[in-house]
Amino acid sequence: MSNEIVVETTAGKVRGTSERGVEIFKGIPYAEPPLGDLRFRPPRKPTPWSGVRDATSYGNMAVQSQNVFALPDDLLRIFTLAGRQKLDEDCLYLNVWTSGREGPERPVLFWCHGGAFITGSGSSPWSDGASLCRLDDVVVVSFNHRLGALGYLHLEDIADGFEQAGLAGVLDIIAALEWVRDNIARFGGDPHNVTIFGESGGGAKVSVLMAMPPAKGLFHKAIIQSGPAVQMANREDGTKTARQMLEHLGLDAPEAGKLRELPAAKILEAQVKVLAGVSRAAFADRRRLGFNPVIDGTLFPGGPFAPKAPLPSLDVPLMIGSNKDEMTLFLGHMPWVADATFESLPESLTPYLGARAAEIVATYRRAQPRLRPDEIAIAIVSDQGIRAPSLLIAERKLEQETAPVFVYLFAWETPVLGGRLRSCHTLEIPFVFSNLETAELTGHDPERLPLGETMSRAWIAFAKNGAPSHDGLPVWPAYSTGMRPTMIFDTVCHLDIDPYAAERRVWEMKE
């Protein structure tokens, strides 16, 4: 049963629906379409409309390439991280799910989708907010924003008229947060209790927002899921990428203005060529290469978490964590992993680890002697790329001594595809949103369902109170470098003290 509901926003009235006790509004414009002369410019407030605007279907997804991570077909079939909407530059739309508009204002969960800064959308069925709203009195917001070259092309140091173009996509996110500040009370949400959370590239977006003065006060808690961004691109990095784009398009810097006249498809074509070079670069440098928010020294002063935790989010509690086997998603099917032997591993891992490859393999083998060669490979690259920088962020945040940090490790293993993915990257998303019934990646065993509710309630508790503890979990104390308490999310959840300590110390030596 669906009933129409009308809410008045600062730009005009929108018509949503009510489904099984949740009010849903999709495709609400939070900024003017960034078309024509507005391409590469910071977002502008949406033009007000008269009458009632339909808000019952998702807006366009940002311009992006399909399957940018080159996943094999069997994985693509069970992956629904992006929506199915049209790709278009006119993509600055958000979605709201609310458990109601009456009574006390509800905590707001503001979801930043993953996909690095080049792909993804806020319309994935995994991140549909209705199940969270049915669990408790909350409001969930997701959104789309500019991606890739259209959102992060740092031209301002080599061409006129492109000020802040290297931050346009993240300025879109701030515009969406400003929309929440100005409008969410009309949807039953509390603008003074907003939690930003995101996975992978969405976690990197949370990291960046924590370091941006223009975002200060627009959110009050933060969750980074498998998406630590310690260091982003500087002006030189961004300019290098911009020059590569111009070169692929046959333009000199003085001709950069022509970028506003080219079809978006031509810009995407050049973007793909630039990214082809990045894919061969060192994994550790991925946030500095290609299309990412550029540290301009003003709107984005530095970091986000290098050399220290950012000051704008000094008082913001943080929850941060990773999945046990992150990289099975991207690398598990690669021959150098799937066919690994202990003899081949040091050479195969040299591009990641350099001269320390043999030493690190030996350390991991001693720490986890039952693991196969392919599992050792995944453990190493998962820790290097995600778990170690996540713990580094936790430690740097703790050094501020102003807000608590909570650390988790997601260890539940999916049985799909013969179990080869184990606790892969992205697997926790449908658990966090309690959308397991529609997430084929999680399989069909009913025993997984209680973990979904347990995790959802932890995220909701954190959004409400700044601490994720609830009756369905063991006591979960704040993180400290003395004990390093870590919540392990699995079929049976438990608190662990400094899990995988020997492996953690491998990466501390490098910092």
N, C-alpha and C positions, 0 to 999 in steps of 0.2 A: 504494500500500500504506500503510495507516495502523495504527499500534500504540498501544494505550493506555499512558499513563505517569502515575504518581501521584507527586506531590511534596507534602511537608507544609509548610504556611506557618504563621505565628504564629497564624492564626485557625482553621486546620483543613486537611485534605487536599484537594487538587484533582487532577482527572483531565484530562490533556491528551492530545494525539496526537503521533505522529512521522510526518512526511511528507517523503520524499526527503532524509533526513539532518538535518532541522530539527525540534526539539521545539516544539510550539505549545500555548499555554494562553490561552484567551480568556474574558472575562467574569468575572475574579476580583474580588470586592469588596475595595476598599481602604478603605472607610469605610461607616458605617451609612447606609442610605437616608435622605436629608434630607426626610422626610415629616412631616406634621402639625406638632407643636410644634418639630420640628427644621428646618422651612422657615426660610430666612434666617439660620440659625445656623451657626457654624463646624462643620466636619465632626468626627464622632466615630469612634473606632476601630470596626471591624466587630464585631458579636457573633459569638463563636466558634461553629462548627457541629460536629456529630458526623458520623461517617461520611465518605464521600468526595463532594465536590461536583463536579459535571460542569463542566468548563472547556473545552468544545469549540465554543462559539458566542459571538459578541460579545454584550455587555450592551446594555441600552437606550441610545439616544442621548438627550442632554439635550433638554428642551422648547425648541422653536425654530420659527420660521416657515420656510416653503419659499421658495426663490428670493429671499432678502432683498435681493440686489444687482440684481434686475430684469434678469437676463440674457435675451437673446432665445432662442427655441426652438432654433435651430440650435446655439447654444453649450451650452444645457442638455443636449442629447442626448449631447455628448461630454465632459461634465463629470461626474466621479464623485468629487468632493471629500468628499461625505458618504456615509455608509453607507446601508443600506436597513432598518435596525432600527427597532423601535417607539420613538416619542418618549415619554419618561416622566420624571417627577422622580426616580424611582429609577434613577439613571444613573451612580453612582460606581463604575465598573468599569474595570479595566485589562487589558491583553493583553501576553503575553510570547512572544517568539520567541528560541530559543537554539540555538547550534550544538552544544551539548552541556553536560553537567553535570560531566564528569570533567576532570581535569587542571588547569592553571593557570586562575585566575579571569580572565574575559574583560571587556574594556571594555563599558560599558553605554551605549547610545544611547537617550535618553529623548525621544520625539517629542511636541511640543506642536502640535496640529492648528490650522489656520487657520480663518478665518471671523469676523474681528474678535473680539469677545467675545459674539457673539449667535448664531452658527450653526456648523455643522461637527461632525466626530466623529473619533475615533481608529480608525474601522473602514472608512475609504476603501480601495479596492483599490490606490490609488496608494501608500499608506504601509504596505502589508503588509510586514512585516519579514523574511520568509523569504529573499528574494533576497540581502539583505545578509549574512545568516547563512551562506548557501551560498558567498559570496565569501570570507569570512574568519571567524575565531573571534571572534564578537561576540554580544552579547545586545541585542535591541531591545525597547523598551517603548512602547506607546501607551495612551491612556486617554481617558475622557470626564469632563467636569466640568460644574458648573452654569453656564449661560449666561444672558445677558440680565438681566432684572429679578430672576429667581430667584437669580442669582449676584452681582449688582452693584447692589443698590438701597440707597443710603446714607441710611438712615432714622435713624441713631443720634443725629443732632443735633436731631431734631424729634419723636422718639417713643421711649418706653421699651421695653426688651426687644429692641432691634435692634442691639446692639453687634456691630461687625465685619460687618454685613450687606453693606456696600459692598465687602467683600473676600472674601465667602464663596467665590466661584468660584476665585479664585487660592489661597485657603487649601486648597481641594480639591486643587489641583495640588501644594502642599507636602505634603499628606497622602499623595498618590501617591508623591512622592519619599521620604517617610519609610517607606512600604511597601517601596520599593526598597532603602533602607538596611537594613531589618530582614530582608528575605526574598530578595534577588536572588542571594545566594551559593548558595542552595539550587537555583537555576536555572543555575548556572555563571557568574554575573556577579560583577564586582568592585564592591562598594559604595563603594570608595575611588577609583573611576575612572568617574564618571558624566558624560556629556556631554548637556546639554540642548540641543535644537535644534528649530526651528520656522519655519514660513513664514507670511508675512502676519500675521494676528492671532496665529499661533503664535510668530512672531518678536517681536511685542509682548509676549507672555507671557514669553518668555525675557528681554527687556529688563527687565520688571517684577521677575521673580525675582532678577535680578542686584542689585536695589536693596533686597531685603527681608531684614532680619536673620534672621527665622525660617528662611529657606532656606539660610543660610550653612552650608557644609560638606556640604550634601546633593548638590551637584554640583561639578564640578571643571574643566569646560570648557564653552564656550557657542558656539552658532552661530545667527546671526540672518539668515534668508533673506527678503529683501524685506519686512521687518516692523519697521522701526526705530520705537521709541517713545521719543522724547526727553522729552516732557512728558505726564503723565497728568492725570486729573481731580483737582481739589482738593476740599476739603470743601464749599465753596460750590457748585461745579459739581455735585457729587453730590446735594446737598440740593435744588438746583433741579430736577434730573431726578426725584427722589423726590416732590417736590410736584406735578410734572406727572402722575406716575403716579396719585397719590391723587386728583387732580382728575378724571382720566378715569374713575376708579372710583367717583366720588361720595363720597369719604371725606375727613374732616378728619384732621389729624395725630393728635388723641387717639383716633381710631378705627382707627389703623394696625394694631392687633392683629387686626382682621378679615381682614387679608391672609393670615393663616395658615389661614383657613377657606374662602377662595374657591377655586373650581376653578382649576387651573393654566391652563385655556383662557381664563378671564376675565382673568387677569394677562397672558397673552400678547396678548390683544386690546388691552389698554391699552398694552402695550409697543409694539405696531405703531403706535398713534396718536402716541406720543411720538417714535418714530423717523421718522415722516413729517415732523415738524418739523426733525429733525436733518439729513435728506437735503437740505434746502435751505440748510443752513449752510455756512460757508466750509470747504473741504476741509482747510485747515491746522489747523483746530480740532477735527478729528473725534475725536481721542483724549480730548478734554475734554468732549465732549457725548454724551448717550445713556448707554449702559450699559458702563462700564469700571471697572477697579479704581480705588478712590478713595484718594488720599494721606491717611492719617489721622494722620501725624506719628509713629507708633509702630511698628506692624507694617510699614507702608510709609512710611518717613520723608520721601521726596521724590523728585523726578525723574521717571523713572529716570535720565536723563542731562542734567538741567538743574538747576543751572547747570554742574555738573561730572559726571564719571563717578562711579558709586556706590561707596562704601567696602566694603560687605559682600562684593563680588566682586573686590576689589583684586588678588588673585593668580590670577584665572581667565583663561586665554588665550581670545581671542575671534576667531572667523571671522565675517565679515559681508560681504554683497554684495547685488546686485540684478540684475534682468533688463533688458535693453536697452530693451525696448518695453513696460514694465509695463502701461500704461493702455489698450492696445488692447482688453484684456479688458472693461473697464468702459465705456470711452468711444468705442472705435473705430467702433461702430455708430451713434453719435449723429449726427444731421444736421449739427450745428455742426462736427464733426470730419470726417465722411465727405465733406461738400460744401464744405469750407473752401477759401477763396482767401486769398492773401497779404493782400488788402485787408480781408477779414472777420476775420482772426485777432486783431488787437489788441482789437477790441471783444468778440469771443467769449471771449477769455482774461482780460478785465478782472475778472470775478468771482474768478479765481484769483490774478491778479497785481496788481490795482489799477492805480495810475498808471504802473507800470513796464512795462505790457504791450507797448507799441510798441517800447520799448528792448530788452526781452528777446527779442522776436520777431526784431528786427534782428540781435542778437548771434548767435542760433542760425542764422539764415540765412547769416551770414558764415562761421560755423564749419562748417556742413554745407550747402554751396550746392547739392548734388544732391538734397536732400530735397524732396518734395512738400509742399504746405501742410498736409495731414492728418498727415504724418509729423513735421513741425515741431511741430504741436500736441501730438502724443503724446510727443515727446521732452521738451518743456517740462514738461508735467504729470507725466510719469513721474519726471523729475529732481527737481521740486519736492516731490512727495509721498513719494518713496522713496529715490532715489539720494543726493540732497543730505543728508537727515537720516541716512542710513546712514554717509556719510563724516564727518558731524559727530560721530556716536557713536564712530567709529574714532579720530578726532582726540582727543576727550575721554578716551577710554580710554588712548591713548598718553601723554597728559599725566601719568598716574599713574606711568609708568616702572616698572611692576612686573610686567607680563605682556605677551606679544606679541600683536599684532593682525595678521590676514591678511585681505586684501580681494580679492573677485572680482567679475567682471561676466559674467553668463550672456548669450551673444549668439547662440546657435543659434536658427534660425527654423523654425517648424513650417510644413509645406506645406498643412495642412488648411484648409478653407474658402477656397480660392483664395489662401492665403498671407497673408490680411489680418491675422492675429494676430501675425505675426512672433515676437519673443521676449517673449511676453506673461507677465503675472503668473501664477504657479503652475506654469508650464511646466517648471521645473527639478525639481519634486518627483519625478516618475517616473524622472528621470535619477539623482537622489540615491539612490533606493531600488532602482535597476535593475529597475524594473517597467514597462519600455517595451512589452513584448508585450501588456500588458493596458490600456495607456493610449492610447485612440483619439486623444487630443489631439495625440500626437506623430507620427501618420501611420504609414506602414508601410515606409519606406525603410530597408533593412538598414544603411545607412551611419550611422544614428543610434546603433546599438547600442554601438560602441566608446566613444562619449562617455559613455554610461551607466556602463560599468565604470570609466572614468577618474574620473568624479565620485564614484561610490560609494567607490572606493578612497581618494580624497582625504578624504572625510568619515570613513572608517574610520581612516585614518592620523592625522587630527587627534584622533579619540577615543582612539587608542592613545598618541600621543606629544605632543599639544599643538602639532603642526605638520602641515600637510596635504600636504607633499611626498611623492612616491613615484616609482618608476622610470618610470611611464607619463606623467609630467608634466615640463615644463621646470622648472628650478630656480625655486622660489617663495619669495622672501625675505619676511620680516615687513614690514609696512607702516611707512612713515615719511613725515613731511610734507615731507621733502626730495625724495625720489625718487617717492614714491607708487606703488610697484610693485603691479600689479593683474593677477591671473590672469584671462585671457579664456577662458571655456569655450565652445568652438565645435567644429565638425567637426575642425579642427586647433587645438588649444589652444596659447596663447602668452602670454608675460608682456609686459605693456605698462607703460610708464612714464607715469604721469599721463594716462590716456586721457581724452579730451573735457575738456581742461584749461580752455578758454575758457568752456565751459558750466558747469563746476564753479565757476569764479570768480563767475559771476552770483549764485549763492546765498550765497557767502561774504560778498558785499557786504551781503546782507540780514541776516545774523546779527549 
